[in-house]
Amino acid sequence: MEILWFLLIGLAAGWLAGRIMKAGGYGLMGDLVVGVIGALLGGFLFRLAGLAATGLLGSLVTATVGAIVLIALLRVVKRA
């Protein structure tokens, strides 16, 4: 059941990050991939900063921040 929640939060985070960054959307699977990778990246970055997010909202914020960073990194790599 935790995997299902992780995927749902990843999907929501990928969608939110796409809207915030005006990425044009990646489709259902693309948003899911961006959100899940963003969740892992966000968790890593939050731990480095000494922050901890708990609960559903905290997980969503962490994943969304990670997805935004991921989209920004993808844009930099794409331009290079």
PELIN-V953984 format. One record per residue. N is the residue number from 0. RES is the residue in one small letter. OMEGA is omega in radians with two decimals (999 if undefined). NEAR is the number of other C-alpha atoms within 12 Angstrom. D_CENTER is the distance of its C-alpha to the mean C-alpha in whole Angstrom. Layout:
n = <N	N>
res = <RES	RES>
omega = <OMEGA	OMEGA>
near = <NEAR	NEAR>
d_center = <D_CENTER	D_CENTER>
//
This chain:
n = <0	1	2	3	4	5	6	7	8	9	10	11	12	13	14	15	16	17	18	19	20	21	22	23	24	25	26	27	28	29	30	31	32	33	34	35	36	37	38	39	40	41	42	43	44	45	46	47	48	49	50	51	52	53	54	55	56	57	58	59	60	61	62	63	64	65	66	67	68	69	70	71	72	73	74	75	76	77	78	79>
res = <m	e	i	l	w	f	l	l	i	g	l	a	a	g	w	l	a	g	r	i	m	k	a	g	g	y	g	l	m	g	d	l	v	v	g	v	i	g	a	l	l	g	g	f	l	f	r	l	a	g	l	a	a	t	g	l	l	g	s	l	v	t	a	t	v	g	a	i	v	l	i	a	l	l	r	v	v	k	r	a>
omega = <3.12	3.12	3.11	3.11	3.12	3.13	3.12	3.09	3.09	3.11	3.12	3.14	3.10	3.11	3.13	-3.13	3.09	3.12	-3.12	-3.10	-3.10	-3.09	3.11	3.11	-3.13	-3.06	-3.08	-3.11	3.12	3.09	3.13	-3.14	3.12	-3.13	-3.13	3.09	3.09	3.10	3.10	3.12	3.12	3.09	3.11	-3.12	3.13	3.10	3.10	-3.13	-3.14	-3.14	3.08	3.10	-3.12	3.09	-3.10	-3.13	3.10	3.09	3.13	3.11	3.13	-3.12	-3.14	3.10	3.10	3.13	3.09	3.10	3.14	3.12	3.11	3.10	3.12	3.11	3.12	-3.13	-3.12	3.14	-3.08	999>
near = <7	9	10	12	18	27	28	26	36	39	33	35	45	46	36	32	39	33	19	19	24	16	23	16	23	22	16	19	18	25	35	31	32	41	44	38	31	44	40	29	26	34	30	21	23	24	15	11	11	10	15	18	22	14	13	18	15	20	30	34	30	39	44	41	38	35	43	34	31	32	36	22	18	17	15	11	10	9	8	7>
d_center = <20	17	15	16	14	11	11	11	9	6	8	8	5	5	9	8	7	9	12	11	12	14	13	15	13	13	15	14	13	11	9	9	9	6	4	6	6	3	5	8	8	7	10	12	12	12	15	16	17	19	16	16	14	16	16	14	13	12	10	8	8	7	4	4	6	4	3	6	8	7	9	11	12	13	15	17	18	19	21	23>
//
